[in-house]
Amino acid sequence: MKTLIIIPTYNERENIGRMLDYVLSHNPELEILVIEDNSPDGTAAIVKKAMESNPRIHLIERSGKLGLGSAYVTGFRYALERGFSYIMEMDADFSHNPDDIPRLLEAAKKYDLVIGSRYVQGVNIVNWPFKRLLISYFASKYVRVITGMPVKDPTGGFKCFNRRVLESIDLDAILSDGYAFQVEMNFRAWVKGFRIKEVSIVFTDRVDGVSKMSRRIVWEAVWMVWRLHFMRLFKKL
């Protein structure tokens, strides 16, 4: 079963080379697609160098910083066109532990969408400031209350889709682009009746590089939850 891991990047030169080496050396059956948003720090050059010696690395370069959601949608289309059965999302900065990849893939044999969850067994986050931890935790509860979706970590970005989930979703109709994108994809899968499984992970904040979180991304997520709720009520999904 062909599996593709999609890794969006912007200014990840400190991490991307190590991430590619580690994931591919420990998972010989996987391939990786890097969606690179024209990083000024030379991230793309590192990926291209790695591609010279490893045909399991692929690269799509975009014209600028176009957003997380559109990066993943680009990757989804790439995966579906090339016959991948499982499509994974993962960050480049090691906040998602590559050693958890086999656990997500094992669960994906029985479930349609598997989420690496920070909150399914307590709170498993390392090195976050307390304020950010509180915001994230209560944002997850906010999403569950408004949408009714039984997912404890709806904003998590470490996940695995069965291709049939992505085939069922109109990718041209995706509304959000920041972290709300994760909520929207989970919500659309849930509304369509796909089986969702949360697998407990430990999320460790990045050591190298800079977080991409912004106030605009947060507000998009706040309002998108209500939009999805009413779209479901009026059967627009």
Secondary structure, DSSP 4 states (H G I P E B T S, - for coil): --EEEEEEESS-TTTHHHHHHHHHHH-TTEEEEEEE---TTSHHHHHHHHHTT-TTEEEEE-SS---HHHHHHHHHHHHHHTT-SEEEE--SSSSS-GGGHHHHHHHTTT-SEEEEESSTTS--EES--HHHHHHHHHHHHHHHHHH----S-TT---EEEEHHHHHHS-GGG----STHHHHHHHHHHHHTT--EEEEE--EE--SSS-----HHHHHHHHHHHHHHHHHHHTT--
